[in-house]
Amino acid sequence: MSASHTLAIDAMGGDHAPQSVVAGLALAAERHPNMRYVLVGDEARLTPLLARHRRAAEKCTLAHAQTVVGPDMKVAQALRLRESSLRRAIDLVAEGQAAGAVSAGNTGAIMAIAKLVLKTVPGIDRPAIAAIGPSARGDIVMLDLGANLECDARNLVEFAIMGDAFARAVLGLTSPTLGLLNVGSEEQKGVESLRQAAELLRASFLAPQFTGFVEGHDIAAGTTDIVVSDGFSGNVALKTGEGALRLMADLLRQVFQTDLASRIGYLLARPGLERLREWLDPRRYNGAVLLGLNGVVVKSHGGTDEEGFAAAVSVAADMIDHRFDRLIRAGLEKRGHAVSASPRSAVAG
């Protein structure tokens, strides 16, 4: 089993694990026939599930793990569980037996364990959380979404480099545009770190792709392919967008249930509404990525079903297939860092 096309899967993380995880792998096996999986968790529970999902069983190797990191477990306690399914999955990446790991488990524990075990890529000060979202012009990349509440100019430039590599690997963009999230588009707007980051980006190899500052409404408009921010602003923007989408769905439901005429209108508009629902389906965008580590780590939403988990696996598979690690190192080298690949990232690449 080639480590460069292997993902370690935390089978026990998430609200509906391990059922949704195994069912999701069956879907992922159809979409990524070249990928293999090490399924980490309780063998007694996983074996009968694999028997019901033969397509997943053909692609999986089991690795027993005795303990599980609970959804509400404190980070310090999770770090002490060296035999948990989450820790073992990330250890497999560090040991060179897998190129990446996917888990729907405890977000704080995933971040802490991944950073402790895998370490950051040389030239990256802090890892960042990135995710894909919908816009009027297509899918966009947002980062950071909560890993770093306060950032300096250097951090923001590194996020831009990682976001560029991520957009190329996962969205297939050859020259993605990027902007810095700010309170206005004018050059004098924003805090000092934002203005300094803008100056650095205008003087960097990313200058042709950098469009300047963008505002909150530009995210939904798709003004740029990549939106870069500190983790505080990015997380607020993400949660606000999610809330707005839920509000829109609720209002539409109320409107079409008002009276008989509204119900008839719904029947006429149903084909278009179904396309809209598919386009905005949160499962399609499931899979936040912890960028900047020596290995791919993808966090699936804990409450997702098999479709959502398969989407998270697809994000990890795309990053591996399109050599995300090489793209990010190439960006850092262009920036002026002398970056040498570590043994485990050489395996992953």
C-alpha positions in Angstrom: 0.0 0.0 0.0 1.6 3.2 -1.2 1.9 5.8 1.6 1.7 8.6 -1.0 -1.9 7.6 -1.8 -3.0 6.6 1.7 -5.2 8.4 4.1 -5.5 7.6 7.8 -9.1 7.8 8.9 -10.3 8.4 12.5 -13.2 6.0 12.4 -14.5 6.9 15.9 -14.7 10.7 15.6 -18.1 12.5 15.0 -21.7 12.3 16.2 -22.6 9.4 13.9 -19.3 7.5 13.9 -18.4 4.9 12.9 -21.4 4.2 10.7 -21.2 7.5 8.8 -17.4 7.2 8.4 -17.5 3.8 6.8 -20.5 4.7 4.6 -18.7 7.8 3.6 -15.6 5.8 2.6 -17.7 3.7 0.4 -18.7 6.8 -1.5 -15.1 8.2 -1.5 -13.8 4.9 -2.9 -15.9 5.4 -6.1 -14.7 9.0 -6.5 -11.0 8.3 -5.8 -10.2 4.7 -6.9 -6.5 5.3 -6.6 -6.7 6.1 -2.8 -6.3 3.6 0.0 -7.3 4.0 3.7 -6.1 3.0 7.1 -9.3 2.9 9.2 -8.4 3.5 12.8 -10.8 2.5 15.6 -12.5 -0.3 17.4 -12.1 -3.4 15.2 -15.1 -5.1 16.9 -17.4 -2.3 15.7 -15.7 -1.7 12.3 -15.5 -5.2 11.0 -19.3 -5.8 10.6 -19.7 -2.3 9.1 -17.1 -3.1 6.5 -18.8 -6.4 5.7 -21.9 -4.3 4.8 -19.9 -1.8 2.7 -17.7 -4.0 0.5 -16.5 -1.2 -1.7 -15.0 0.5 1.4 -13.6 -2.9 2.7 -11.7 -3.3 -0.6 -9.9 -0.1 0.0 -9.4 -0.2 3.8 -6.9 -1.7 6.2 -7.9 -1.8 9.9 -5.8 -0.4 12.7 -7.1 -1.0 16.2 -7.3 1.9 18.6 -8.5 1.3 22.2 -9.8 4.8 23.2 -11.8 7.7 21.7 -11.4 11.4 22.1 -14.8 12.6 23.1 -16.5 15.7 21.6 -16.3 17.7 24.8 -13.0 16.4 26.0 -10.5 19.0 27.1 -7.4 19.4 24.9 -5.0 18.5 27.7 -6.8 15.2 28.4 -6.9 14.4 24.6 -3.1 14.9 24.4 -2.6 12.3 27.1 -4.6 9.6 25.2 -1.7 8.3 23.0 -3.8 5.3 21.9 -6.9 7.1 20.8 -8.1 6.7 17.2 -7.4 10.4 16.5 -3.9 10.3 17.9 -3.1 7.1 16.1 -4.4 8.4 12.7 -2.2 11.5 13.0 0.8 9.3 14.1 0.5 7.3 10.9 1.1 10.5 9.0 4.1 11.4 11.1 5.5 7.9 10.6 5.2 8.1 6.9 2.5 5.4 6.6 -0.1 7.9 5.3 0.0 11.2 3.5 -2.9 12.7 5.4 -5.5 12.2 8.1 -9.3 12.9 8.2 -11.4 13.1 11.4 -14.8 14.4 12.3 -13.8 14.5 16.0 -13.0 17.2 18.5 -11.7 20.3 16.7 -9.5 21.6 19.5 -8.0 18.1 20.0 -7.3 17.7 16.2 -5.5 21.1 16.1 -3.5 20.5 19.2 -2.5 16.9 18.4 -1.7 17.6 14.7 0.5 20.6 15.6 2.3 18.6 18.3 2.9 15.5 16.2 3.4 16.9 12.7 5.0 20.3 13.4 4.8 23.2 11.0 6.4 23.3 7.6 9.8 25.2 7.8 9.0 28.8 6.9 5.5 28.7 8.4 5.1 30.4 11.7 1.5 29.2 12.5 -0.9 26.8 10.8 -4.2 28.1 9.6 -7.7 26.6 9.1 -9.0 26.9 5.5 -12.3 25.9 4.0 -14.2 26.2 0.7 -17.5 28.1 0.5 -20.0 29.2 -2.1 -20.2 32.5 -3.8 -21.9 34.2 -6.7 -19.0 33.4 -9.0 -18.2 29.9 -7.8 -16.3 28.3 -4.9 -13.9 30.4 -2.9 -11.3 29.7 -0.2 -11.3 31.4 3.2 -8.6 31.3 5.8 -7.9 31.6 8.7 -11.1 30.5 10.3 -10.2 30.3 13.9 -6.8 28.9 14.6 -5.1 32.3 15.2 -7.2 35.0 16.8 -4.5 37.6 16.5 -2.1 37.8 13.5 0.8 40.0 12.4 1.6 40.9 8.8 4.0 38.0 8.4 1.2 35.5 9.5 -1.2 37.0 6.9 1.3 36.8 4.1 1.9 33.1 5.0 -1.8 32.5 5.0 -1.9 34.0 1.5 0.8 31.7 0.3 -1.0 28.7 1.8 -4.3 29.8 0.4 -2.8 30.1 -3.0 -1.5 26.6 -2.9 -4.8 25.2 -1.5 -6.9 26.9 -4.3 -4.6 25.5 -6.9 -4.7 22.0 -5.5 -8.3 21.7 -4.6 -10.2 24.1 -6.8 -7.8 23.6 -9.8 -7.2 27.3 -10.3 -4.0 28.3 -12.1 -3.8 31.9 -10.9 -6.3 32.5 -8.1 -7.0 36.1 -7.1 -6.7 37.0 -3.4 -7.8 39.8 -1.1 -7.3 40.8 2.6 -10.5 41.0 4.6 -10.8 44.6 5.9 -13.4 47.2 7.0 -13.0 49.0 3.7 -11.3 48.7 0.4 -9.3 52.0 0.7 -5.6 51.6 1.3 -5.6 53.6 4.5 -8.3 51.5 6.1 -7.7 48.8 8.7 -5.2 48.1 11.5 -1.4 48.4 11.0 -0.9 44.6 10.5 -3.3 44.6 7.6 -1.7 47.6 5.9 1.7 46.1 6.3 0.6 42.7 4.9 -0.9 44.5 1.9 2.5 46.2 1.2 4.3 42.9 1.5 2.0 41.2 -0.8 2.3 44.0 -3.4 6.0 43.4 -3.3 5.8 39.6 -3.5 5.5 37.0 -6.2 1.7 37.1 -5.4 1.4 40.7 -6.5 -0.3 39.9 -9.9 -3.0 38.0 -8.0 -3.4 40.3 -5.1 -6.4 42.7 -5.6 -6.1 44.6 -2.3 -8.6 44.8 0.5 -12.1 43.2 0.4 -15.1 43.7 2.6 -17.6 41.2 4.1 -20.0 41.5 1.2 -17.2 40.6 -1.2 -17.1 37.1 0.2 -20.6 36.1 -1.1 -20.0 38.1 -4.3 -16.9 36.1 -5.1 -14.8 39.2 -5.7 -11.7 37.2 -5.1 -11.0 33.4 -5.2 -9.2 33.6 -1.8 -10.1 35.7 1.2 -7.3 36.1 3.8 -8.0 37.2 7.4 -7.0 36.7 11.0 -8.8 33.8 12.7 -11.2 36.0 14.7 -12.5 37.9 11.7 -12.6 34.8 9.5 -14.5 32.8 12.0 -17.1 35.6 12.6 -17.5 35.9 8.8 -18.0 32.2 8.4 -20.5 31.8 11.2 -22.4 34.9 9.9 -22.6 33.4 6.4 -23.8 30.1 7.7 -26.5 31.8 9.8 -27.6 33.9 6.8 -28.0 30.7 4.7 -30.1 29.0 7.4 -32.3 32.2 7.7 -32.9 32.3 4.0 -33.9 28.6 3.9 -36.3 29.2 6.9 -37.9 32.3 5.3 -38.4 30.5 1.9 -40.0 27.6 3.8 -42.4 30.0 5.5 -43.2 31.9 2.4 -44.2 28.8 0.4 -46.4 27.5 3.3 -48.4 30.8 3.7 -51.5 29.8 1.6 -52.7 27.8 -1.4 -51.3 30.2 -4.0 -47.9 30.0 -2.3 -48.0 26.2 -2.3 -48.8 26.2 -6.0 -46.0 28.7 -6.6 -43.6 26.3 -4.8 -44.6 23.4 -7.1 -43.8 25.6 -10.1 -40.5 26.8 -8.6 -39.5 23.4 -7.2 -37.0 22.4 -9.9 -35.1 25.7 -9.5 -35.2 25.5 -5.7 -33.9 21.9 -5.8 -30.9 23.2 -7.8 -30.4 26.0 -5.3 -30.5 23.5 -2.4 -27.9 21.3 -4.1 -25.7 24.3 -4.8 -25.8 25.5 -1.2 -25.8 22.1 0.5 -23.4 22.4 3.4 -22.3 18.8 2.9 -20.8 19.8 -0.4 -18.4 22.2 1.4 -17.6 19.9 4.3 -13.9 19.6 5.2 -11.9 22.3 6.9 -8.1 21.9 6.4 -5.3 22.6 8.9 -2.7 24.2 6.5 1.0 24.6 7.2 1.7 21.2 8.7 4.0 18.4 7.5 1.1 16.4 6.2 -2.5 16.8 5.2 -5.1 17.1 8.1 -8.8 17.6 7.3 -11.5 18.2 9.9 -14.9 17.0 8.9 -18.0 18.5 10.6 -18.9 16.3 13.6 -22.6 16.1 12.7 -22.3 15.3 9.0 -23.6 12.2 7.3 -21.8 9.9 4.8 -22.1 12.4 2.0 -20.5 15.1 4.0 -17.7 12.8 5.2 -17.0 11.7 1.7 -16.7 15.3 0.7 -14.0 15.8 3.5 -12.1 12.8 2.2 -12.3 14.2 -1.3 -10.6 17.5 -0.1 -7.8 15.5 1.4 -7.4 13.3 -1.7 -7.3 16.3 -4.0 -4.6 17.9 -1.8 -2.5 14.7 -2.1 -3.1 14.1 -5.8 -2.2 17.6 -6.7 0.9 17.7 -4.5 -0.2 20.4 -2.2 3.0 20.1 -0.1 5.1 20.9 -3.2 3.0 23.8 -4.1 3.3 25.4 -0.6 7.1 24.8 -0.5 7.4 26.4 -4.0 5.5 29.4 -2.7 7.7 29.7 0.4 10.9 29.4 -1.8 9.6 32.2 -4.0 9.1 34.3 -0.9 12.7 33.8 0.0 12.7 30.9 2.4 15.1 28.0 2.0 12.7 25.1 2.6 13.9 21.6 2.7 11.5 18.7 2.7 11.4 16.5 5.9 11.4 12.7 5.5 7.7 12.3 6.1 6.7 15.1 3.7 9.0 13.6 1.1 6.9 10.4 1.4 3.7 12.3 1.2 4.8 14.1 -1.9 
